[in-house]
Structure formats: structure tokens, C-alpha cells
Amino acid sequence: MLGRAPDRDAEAEVAVLKDFVHRAPKIVKPRPKSVSKTMLRLPRPEGEARIAASDGRVELRLARDFSALDRARLQQAFEAFFDALDAK
């Protein structure tokens, strides 16, 4: 924006910079990541399942191709997972 006005005075430069600041996308600082993590190991017929849970994330590692499962069945499994977590 400054390059488009090479013959500017200080007042014009300040106006260009203010315009830039107002047009620029607002930067949202992400939440600090939780440093706490829960690790679980569960024996399964196909091997040991390793689960890592942290703020906003659950990771499951198992020697199994989950992408080969029927999408509806996978969705039902995750719905049951969330229902079990929310049960009192």
C-alpha cells in the first residue's frame, strides 16, 4: 500500500498505515494448549491399543485399518463413544 504512494508526506503515510491496520484480518490468539495428557493402553485381539487424550484431542493407535470400516458403522461407534463419555 505504501508502494502505491511514493510521493507521500508523513501525514499521508500515517493514513495509509492506519488504513492497512483497519483492513488487515484480526489475529486471534489460539488458546494455550493444555500440557496435561492422559495415556492409556488397552489389550485388544489385534494388538495393544494406545490412546492419548488431551485438551480437544483423542488419538487412537491400533494395528487396524479404520478407513476400511463402513462409514455408518464408524459414525455409530463414535456416537456411542461420546454418549458413554457424557453419561452420568
MOPAC internal coordinates of N, CA, C and O (Angstrom, degrees):
PM7 1SCF
backbone

  N    0.0000 0     0.00 0     0.00 0    0    0    0
  C    1.4545 1     0.00 0     0.00 0    1    0    0
  C    1.5322 1   109.56 1     0.00 0    2    1    0
  O    1.2310 1   120.81 1   142.58 1    3    2    1
  N    1.3224 1   116.06 1   -37.42 1    3    2    1
  C    1.4600 1   118.89 1   178.56 1    5    3    2
  C    1.5259 1   111.02 1   -68.65 1    6    5    3
  O    1.2310 1   120.66 1   146.98 1    7    6    5
  N    1.3298 1   116.35 1   -33.02 1    7    6    5
  C    1.4572 1   120.56 1   179.92 1    9    7    6
  C    1.5152 1   113.13 1   -65.35 1   10    9    7
  O    1.2310 1   119.99 1   158.13 1   11   10    9
  N    1.3188 1   117.62 1   -21.87 1   11   10    9
  C    1.4673 1   121.30 1   179.74 1   13   11   10
  C    1.5285 1   112.34 1   -80.64 1   14   13   11
  O    1.2310 1   120.71 1   170.36 1   15   14   13
  N    1.3242 1   116.25 1    -9.64 1   15   14   13
  C    1.4746 1   120.32 1   179.99 1   17   15   14
  C    1.5268 1   109.07 1  -131.52 1   18   17   15
  O    1.2310 1   120.00 1  -109.47 1   19   18   17
  N    1.3621 1   117.60 1    70.53 1   19   18   17
  C    1.4617 1   119.63 1  -174.96 1   21   19   18
  C    1.5251 1   114.30 1   -68.70 1   22   21   19
  O    1.2310 1   119.77 1   153.55 1   23   22   21
  N    1.3201 1   118.04 1   -26.45 1   23   22   21
  C    1.4704 1   121.01 1  -178.06 1   25   23   22
  C    1.5237 1   110.94 1   -99.71 1   26   25   23
  O    1.2310 1   120.50 1  -128.38 1   27   26   25
  N    1.3050 1   116.65 1    51.62 1   27   26   25
  C    1.4605 1   120.66 1  -175.39 1   29   27   26
  C    1.5337 1   110.10 1   -99.20 1   30   29   27
  O    1.2310 1   121.58 1   -26.03 1   31   30   29
  N    1.3196 1   114.58 1   153.97 1   31   30   29
  C    1.4645 1   119.54 1   171.44 1   33   31   30
  C    1.5137 1   107.99 1   -97.21 1   34   33   31
  O    1.2310 1   120.39 1    -0.95 1   35   34   33
  N    1.3183 1   116.85 1   179.05 1   35   34   33
  C    1.4656 1   121.06 1  -176.87 1   37   35   34
  C    1.5249 1   111.46 1   -59.65 1   38   37   35
  O    1.2310 1   120.15 1   139.11 1   39   38   37
  N    1.3066 1   117.32 1   -40.89 1   39   38   37
  C    1.4698 1   121.33 1  -178.36 1   41   39   38
  C    1.5315 1   110.64 1   -64.82 1   42   41   39
  O    1.2310 1   120.16 1   138.45 1   43   42   41
  N    1.3092 1   117.29 1   -41.55 1   43   42   41
  C    1.4642 1   121.39 1   179.04 1   45   43   42
  C    1.5259 1   110.14 1   -67.53 1   46   45   43
  O    1.2310 1   120.15 1   142.19 1   47   46   45
  N    1.3348 1   117.32 1   -37.81 1   47   46   45
  C    1.4687 1   120.32 1   179.14 1   49   47   46
  C    1.5219 1   111.10 1   -64.99 1   50   49   47
  O    1.2310 1   120.62 1   138.38 1   51   50   49
  N    1.3235 1   116.42 1   -41.62 1   51   50   49
  C    1.4665 1   120.08 1   177.70 1   53   51   50
  C    1.5289 1   109.78 1   -62.77 1   54   53   51
  O    1.2310 1   120.14 1   140.11 1   55   54   53
  N    1.3209 1   117.34 1   -39.89 1   55   54   53
  C    1.4675 1   120.56 1   179.37 1   57   55   54
  C    1.5269 1   110.70 1   -63.84 1   58   57   55
  O    1.2310 1   120.13 1   138.85 1   59   58   57
  N    1.3377 1   117.37 1   -41.15 1   59   58   57
  C    1.4669 1   120.92 1   178.32 1   61   59   58
  C    1.5230 1   110.01 1   -64.24 1   62   61   59
  O    1.2310 1   120.09 1   135.71 1   63   62   61
  N    1.3301 1   117.42 1   -44.29 1   63   62   61
  C    1.4702 1   121.02 1  -179.62 1   65   63   62
  C    1.5249 1   111.59 1   -64.04 1   66   65   63
  O    1.2310 1   120.32 1   138.26 1   67   66   65
  N    1.3337 1   116.99 1   -41.74 1   67   66   65
  C    1.4698 1   120.14 1   177.76 1   69   67   66
  C    1.5223 1   110.74 1   -62.92 1   70   69   67
  O    1.2310 1   120.31 1   139.14 1   71   70   69
  N    1.3375 1   117.01 1   -40.86 1   71   70   69
  C    1.4551 1   121.06 1   178.25 1   73   71   70
  C    1.5264 1   110.35 1   -62.28 1   74   73   71
  O    1.2310 1   120.92 1   138.24 1   75   74   73
  N    1.3358 1   115.84 1   -41.76 1   75   74   73
  C    1.4626 1   120.24 1   178.23 1   77   75   74
  C    1.5269 1   111.33 1   -60.56 1   78   77   75
  O    1.2310 1   120.70 1   134.29 1   79   78   77
  N    1.3186 1   116.27 1   -45.71 1   79   78   77
  C    1.4747 1   120.74 1  -178.93 1   81   79   78
  C    1.5213 1   110.37 1   -61.66 1   82   81   79
  O    1.2310 1   120.05 1   139.82 1   83   82   81
  N    1.3166 1   117.51 1   -40.18 1   83   82   81
  C    1.4708 1   120.16 1  -178.89 1   85   83   82
  C    1.5241 1   112.29 1   -72.35 1   86   85   83
  O    1.2310 1   120.09 1   150.65 1   87   86   85
  N    1.3267 1   117.43 1   -29.35 1   87   86   85
  C    1.4573 1   120.70 1   179.92 1   89   87   86
  C    1.5259 1   113.16 1   -85.44 1   90   89   87
  O    1.2310 1   120.42 1   155.46 1   91   90   89
  N    1.3084 1   116.80 1   -24.54 1   91   90   89
  C    1.4638 1   121.01 1  -176.07 1   93   91   90
  C    1.5236 1   110.15 1   -63.76 1   94   93   91
  O    1.2310 1   120.28 1   -36.05 1   95   94   93
  N    1.3245 1   117.07 1   143.95 1   95   94   93
  C    1.4713 1   118.78 1   176.97 1   97   95   94
  C    1.5130 1   110.39 1   -63.73 1   98   97   95
  O    1.2310 1   121.73 1   -37.41 1   99   98   97
  N    1.2886 1   114.30 1   142.59 1   99   98   97
  C    1.4685 1   119.68 1   179.76 1  101   99   98
  C    1.5164 1   109.06 1   -73.00 1  102  101   99
  O    1.2310 1   121.04 1   -46.03 1  103  102  101
  N    1.2847 1   115.62 1   133.97 1  103  102  101
  C    1.4581 1   121.24 1   179.48 1  105  103  102
  C    1.5201 1   108.39 1   -90.34 1  106  105  103
  O    1.2310 1   121.59 1   -58.68 1  107  106  105
  N    1.3146 1   114.57 1   121.32 1  107  106  105
  C    1.4663 1   120.57 1   178.86 1  109  107  106
  C    1.5132 1   107.32 1  -101.15 1  110  109  107
  O    1.2310 1   121.12 1   -58.37 1  111  110  109
  N    1.3067 1   115.46 1   121.63 1  111  110  109
  C    1.4581 1   119.33 1   178.95 1  113  111  110
  C    1.5217 1   109.03 1   -74.00 1  114  113  111
  O    1.2310 1   120.42 1   -50.63 1  115  114  113
  N    1.3291 1   116.79 1   129.37 1  115  114  113
  C    1.4634 1   118.96 1   178.76 1  117  115  114
  C    1.5263 1   110.89 1   -68.39 1  118  117  115
  O    1.2310 1   121.83 1   -25.63 1  119  118  117
  N    1.3276 1   114.09 1   154.37 1  119  118  117
  C    1.4582 1   118.48 1   175.50 1  121  119  118
  C    1.5118 1   108.66 1   -60.75 1  122  121  119
  O    1.2310 1   120.92 1   -37.21 1  123  122  121
  N    1.3192 1   115.85 1   142.79 1  123  122  121
  C    1.4628 1   116.32 1   174.64 1  125  123  122
  C    1.5180 1   109.84 1   -62.03 1  126  125  123
  O    1.2310 1   121.18 1   -43.94 1  127  126  125
  N    1.3183 1   115.34 1   136.06 1  127  126  125
  C    1.4563 1   119.34 1  -179.83 1  129  127  126
  C    1.5159 1   110.16 1   -69.68 1  130  129  127
  O    1.2310 1   121.58 1   -39.31 1  131  130  129
  N    1.3125 1   114.59 1   140.69 1  131  130  129
  C    1.4525 1   120.11 1   176.66 1  133  131  130
  C    1.5200 1   108.62 1   -67.47 1  134  133  131
  O    1.2310 1   121.26 1   -43.20 1  135  134  133
  N    1.2919 1   115.19 1   136.80 1  135  134  133
  C    1.4588 1   118.17 1   178.26 1  137  135  134
  C    1.5209 1   111.03 1   -88.88 1  138  137  135
  O    1.2310 1   120.72 1   168.69 1  139  138  137
  N    1.3266 1   116.22 1   -11.31 1  139  138  137
  C    1.4583 1   118.25 1  -179.66 1  141  139  138
  C    1.5293 1   109.96 1   -81.12 1  142  141  139
  O    1.2310 1   121.57 1   -36.51 1  143  142  141
  N    1.3166 1   114.60 1   143.49 1  143  142  141
  C    1.4571 1   120.67 1  -178.87 1  145  143  142
  C    1.5188 1   107.61 1  -146.05 1  146  145  143
  O    1.2310 1   120.85 1   -41.81 1  147  146  145
  N    1.3126 1   115.98 1   138.19 1  147  146  145
  C    1.4537 1   121.39 1   176.42 1  149  147  146
  C    1.5208 1   107.77 1  -109.68 1  150  149  147
  O    1.2310 1   121.09 1   -51.44 1  151  150  149
  N    1.3135 1   115.53 1   128.56 1  151  150  149
  C    1.4640 1   121.38 1   179.92 1  153  151  150
  C    1.5273 1   108.90 1  -114.75 1  154  153  151
  O    1.2310 1   120.74 1   -46.17 1  155  154  153
  N    1.3284 1   116.19 1   133.83 1  155  154  153
  C    1.4547 1   121.75 1   178.04 1  157  155  154
  C    1.5208 1   109.66 1  -130.00 1  158  157  155
  O    1.2310 1   121.02 1   -30.28 1  159  158  157
  N    1.3212 1   115.66 1   149.72 1  159  158  157
  C    1.4662 1   121.92 1   173.03 1  161  159  158
  C    1.5156 1   106.87 1  -129.36 1  162  161  159
  O    1.2310 1   120.97 1   -55.24 1  163  162  161
  N    1.3156 1   115.75 1   124.76 1  163  162  161
  C    1.4593 1   121.03 1  -178.11 1  165  163  162
  C    1.5229 1   109.97 1  -124.13 1  166  165  163
  O    1.2310 1   120.32 1   -53.00 1  167  166  165
  N    1.3346 1   117.00 1   127.00 1  167  166  165
  C    1.4601 1   118.73 1   177.05 1  169  167  166
  C    1.5275 1   110.44 1   -70.85 1  170  169  167
  O    1.2310 1   120.83 1   -44.61 1  171  170  169
  N    1.3279 1   116.02 1   135.39 1  171  170  169
  C    1.4571 1   122.50 1   178.43 1  173  171  170
  C    1.5250 1   107.72 1  -133.77 1  174  173  171
  O    1.2310 1   119.35 1   -20.44 1  175  174  173
  N    1.3210 1   118.85 1   159.56 1  175  174  173
  C    1.4679 1   120.32 1   178.54 1  177  175  174
  C    1.5397 1   112.50 1   -57.76 1  178  177  175
  O    1.2310 1   120.40 1   146.69 1  179  178  177
  N    1.3369 1   116.84 1   -33.31 1  179  178  177
  C    1.4572 1   120.06 1  -177.81 1  181  179  178
  C    1.5289 1   113.20 1   -89.37 1  182  181  179
  O    1.2310 1   120.25 1  -176.79 1  183  182  181
  N    1.3239 1   117.13 1     3.21 1  183  182  181
  C    1.4629 1   121.74 1   179.79 1  185  183  182
  C    1.5147 1   110.99 1   131.90 1  186  185  183
  O    1.2310 1   120.79 1     4.66 1  187  186  185
  N    1.2901 1   116.10 1  -175.34 1  187  186  185
  C    1.4653 1   121.07 1  -177.92 1  189  187  186
  C    1.5300 1   110.10 1   -81.65 1  190  189  187
  O    1.2310 1   120.95 1   -51.89 1  191  190  189
  N    1.3248 1   115.79 1   128.11 1  191  190  189
  C    1.4640 1   121.16 1   174.77 1  193  191  190
  C    1.5232 1   107.73 1   -89.54 1  194  193  191
  O    1.2310 1   121.18 1   -48.10 1  195  194  193
  N    1.3197 1   115.35 1   131.90 1  195  194  193
  C    1.4715 1   120.81 1   177.06 1  197  195  194
  C    1.5174 1   108.21 1  -112.87 1  198  197  195
  O    1.2310 1   121.30 1   -53.93 1  199  198  197
  N    1.3154 1   115.12 1   126.07 1  199  198  197
  C    1.4569 1   120.86 1  -177.42 1  201  199  198
  C    1.5194 1   108.20 1  -121.93 1  202  201  199
  O    1.2310 1   120.91 1   -49.88 1  203  202  201
  N    1.3204 1   115.87 1   130.12 1  203  202  201
  C    1.4633 1   122.42 1   175.05 1  205  203  202
  C    1.5191 1   107.00 1  -119.23 1  206  205  203
  O    1.2310 1   120.47 1   -54.79 1  207  206  205
  N    1.3199 1   116.71 1   125.21 1  207  206  205
  C    1.4556 1   121.48 1   179.82 1  209  207  206
  C    1.5226 1   109.01 1  -122.27 1  210  209  207
  O    1.2310 1   121.15 1   -48.26 1  211  210  209
  N    1.3272 1   115.40 1   131.74 1  211  210  209
  C    1.4603 1   121.02 1   176.72 1  213  211  210
  C    1.5198 1   107.75 1  -144.93 1  214  213  211
  O    1.2310 1   120.15 1     4.60 1  215  214  213
  N    1.3095 1   117.31 1  -175.40 1  215  214  213
  C    1.4607 1   121.96 1  -176.83 1  217  215  214
  C    1.5281 1   110.05 1   -61.93 1  218  217  215
  O    1.2310 1   120.39 1   -68.17 1  219  218  217
  N    1.3241 1   116.87 1   111.83 1  219  218  217
  C    1.4552 1   121.81 1   177.01 1  221  219  218
  C    1.5171 1   115.43 1    79.61 1  222  221  219
  O    1.2310 1   120.01 1  -169.54 1  223  222  221
  N    1.3227 1   117.59 1    10.46 1  223  222  221
  C    1.4659 1   118.76 1  -175.46 1  225  223  222
  C    1.5201 1   111.19 1  -149.80 1  226  225  223
  O    1.2310 1   121.15 1   -42.14 1  227  226  225
  N    1.3347 1   115.41 1   137.86 1  227  226  225
  C    1.4603 1   123.03 1   170.59 1  229  227  226
  C    1.5163 1   106.31 1  -131.49 1  230  229  227
  O    1.2310 1   120.76 1   -52.49 1  231  230  229
  N    1.3169 1   116.14 1   127.51 1  231  230  229
  C    1.4587 1   120.34 1  -179.98 1  233  231  230
  C    1.5166 1   109.15 1  -121.58 1  234  233  231
  O    1.2310 1   120.83 1   -50.88 1  235  234  233
  N    1.3167 1   116.03 1   129.12 1  235  234  233
  C    1.4604 1   122.79 1  -179.28 1  237  235  234
  C    1.5161 1   108.46 1  -117.38 1  238  237  235
  O    1.2310 1   120.91 1   -54.31 1  239  238  237
  N    1.3174 1   115.87 1   125.69 1  239  238  237
  C    1.4676 1   120.92 1   176.62 1  241  239  238
  C    1.5195 1   108.50 1  -120.48 1  242  241  239
  O    1.2310 1   121.87 1   -53.81 1  243  242  241
  N    1.3327 1   114.02 1   126.19 1  243  242  241
  C    1.4497 1   120.82 1  -178.89 1  245  243  242
  C    1.5206 1   107.53 1  -157.93 1  246  245  243
  O    1.2310 1   120.43 1   -35.82 1  247  246  245
  N    1.3121 1   116.78 1   144.18 1  247  246  245
  C    1.4644 1   121.06 1   179.21 1  249  247  246
  C    1.5296 1   109.16 1   -72.60 1  250  249  247
  O    1.2310 1   121.18 1  -107.17 1  251  250  249
  N    1.3141 1   115.34 1    72.83 1  251  250  249
  C    1.4632 1   122.10 1  -178.61 1  253  251  250
  C    1.5205 1   108.55 1  -153.75 1  254  253  251
  O    1.2310 1   120.11 1   -38.54 1  255  254  253
  N    1.3147 1   117.40 1   141.46 1  255  254  253
  C    1.4601 1   121.35 1   178.84 1  257  255  254
  C    1.5230 1   108.74 1   -90.46 1  258  257  255
  O    1.2310 1   120.23 1   -84.69 1  259  258  257
  N    1.3178 1   117.16 1    95.31 1  259  258  257
  C    1.4605 1   121.18 1  -178.47 1  261  259  258
  C    1.5294 1   111.28 1   -69.92 1  262  261  259
  O    1.2310 1   120.00 1   156.58 1  263  262  261
  N    1.3363 1   117.61 1   -23.42 1  263  262  261
  C    1.4635 1   120.07 1   179.38 1  265  263  262
  C    1.5293 1   111.78 1   -70.62 1  266  265  263
  O    1.2310 1   120.40 1   163.76 1  267  266  265
  N    1.3321 1   116.84 1   -16.24 1  267  266  265
  C    1.4651 1   120.78 1   178.98 1  269  267  266
  C    1.5267 1   111.87 1   -80.70 1  270  269  267
  O    1.2310 1   120.08 1   167.67 1  271  270  269
  N    1.3199 1   117.45 1   -12.33 1  271  270  269
  C    1.4642 1   120.89 1  -179.66 1  273  271  270
  C    1.5208 1   110.60 1   -75.04 1  274  273  271
  O    1.2310 1   121.05 1   -29.81 1  275  274  273
  N    1.3168 1   115.59 1   150.19 1  275  274  273
  C    1.4491 1   121.45 1   174.19 1  277  275  274
  C    1.5275 1   109.10 1   -59.47 1  278  277  275
  O    1.2310 1   120.59 1   -45.83 1  279  278  277
  N    1.3198 1   116.47 1   134.17 1  279  278  277
  C    1.4701 1   121.48 1  -176.30 1  281  279  278
  C    1.5334 1   112.20 1   -56.94 1  282  281  279
  O    1.2310 1   120.06 1   136.91 1  283  282  281
  N    1.3271 1   117.48 1   -43.09 1  283  282  281
  C    1.4698 1   121.05 1  -179.20 1  285  283  282
  C    1.5264 1   110.65 1   -64.12 1  286  285  283
  O    1.2310 1   120.76 1   140.47 1  287  286  285
  N    1.3274 1   116.15 1   -39.53 1  287  286  285
  C    1.4697 1   119.84 1   179.21 1  289  287  286
  C    1.5291 1   110.77 1   -67.14 1  290  289  287
  O    1.2310 1   120.41 1   139.77 1  291  290  289
  N    1.3192 1   116.82 1   -40.23 1  291  290  289
  C    1.4599 1   120.89 1   177.72 1  293  291  290
  C    1.5269 1   110.54 1   -64.36 1  294  293  291
  O    1.2310 1   120.60 1   139.21 1  295  294  293
  N    1.3213 1   116.46 1   -40.79 1  295  294  293
  C    1.4652 1   120.38 1   178.06 1  297  295  294
  C    1.5298 1   110.66 1   -63.32 1  298  297  295
  O    1.2310 1   120.10 1   136.48 1  299  298  297
  N    1.3365 1   117.41 1   -43.52 1  299  298  297
  C    1.4592 1   120.82 1   178.27 1  301  299  298
  C    1.5296 1   110.90 1   -60.84 1  302  301  299
  O    1.2310 1   120.68 1   140.44 1  303  302  301
  N    1.3248 1   116.30 1   -39.56 1  303  302  301
  C    1.4641 1   120.24 1   179.93 1  305  303  302
  C    1.5337 1   110.47 1   -63.74 1  306  305  303
  O    1.2310 1   120.06 1   137.59 1  307  306  305
  N    1.3385 1   117.48 1   -42.41 1  307  306  305
  C    1.4581 1   119.57 1   179.70 1  309  307  306
  C    1.5211 1   111.96 1   -71.46 1  310  309  307
  O    1.2310 1   120.22 1   145.45 1  311  310  309
  N    1.3263 1   117.19 1   -34.55 1  311  310  309
  C    1.4632 1   119.48 1   174.85 1  313  311  310
  C    1.5275 1   110.36 1   -62.80 1  314  313  311
  O    1.2310 1   120.28 1   137.80 1  315  314  313
  N    1.3427 1   117.07 1   -42.20 1  315  314  313
  C    1.4659 1   121.11 1   177.44 1  317  315  314
  C    1.5272 1   110.43 1   -64.50 1  318  317  315
  O    1.2310 1   120.40 1   141.73 1  319  318  317
  N    1.3186 1   116.83 1   -38.27 1  319  318  317
  C    1.4751 1   121.77 1   177.01 1  321  319  318
  C    1.5250 1   110.45 1   -58.85 1  322  321  319
  O    1.2310 1   120.59 1   129.21 1  323  322  321
  N    1.3521 1   116.48 1   -50.79 1  323  322  321
  C    1.4608 1   119.53 1  -179.32 1  325  323  322
  C    1.5219 1   111.93 1   -66.94 1  326  325  323
  O    1.2310 1   120.05 1   141.83 1  327  326  325
  N    1.3255 1   117.50 1   -38.17 1  327  326  325
  C    1.4734 1   120.91 1   176.74 1  329  327  326
  C    1.5261 1   110.49 1   -60.92 1  330  329  327
  O    1.2310 1   120.32 1   137.98 1  331  330  329
  N    1.3367 1   116.99 1   -42.02 1  331  330  329
  C    1.4562 1   120.09 1   179.44 1  333  331  330
  C    1.5260 1   111.56 1   -65.95 1  334  333  331
  O    1.2310 1   120.17 1   143.47 1  335  334  333
  N    1.3306 1   117.29 1   -36.53 1  335  334  333
  C    1.4719 1   120.60 1   177.79 1  337  335  334
  C    1.5200 1   111.42 1   -67.20 1  338  337  335
  O    1.2310 1   120.59 1   144.34 1  339  338  337
  N    1.3401 1   116.48 1   -35.66 1  339  338  337
  C    1.4609 1   120.56 1  -176.49 1  341  339  338
  C    1.5306 1   113.30 1   -85.98 1  342  341  339
  O    1.2310 1   119.87 1   168.43 1  343  342  341
  N    1.3321 1   117.86 1   -11.57 1  343  342  341
  C    1.4662 1   121.32 1  -178.14 1  345  343  342
  C    1.5167 1   109.80 1   -66.37 1  346  345  343
  O    1.2310 1   121.78 1   -35.40 1  347  346  345
  N    1.3294 1   114.19 1   144.60 1  347  346  345
  C    1.4755 1   119.30 1  -179.67 1  349  347  346
  C    1.4899 1   110.18 1  -109.78 1  350  349  347
  O    1.2310 1   120.10 1   180.00 1  351  350  349

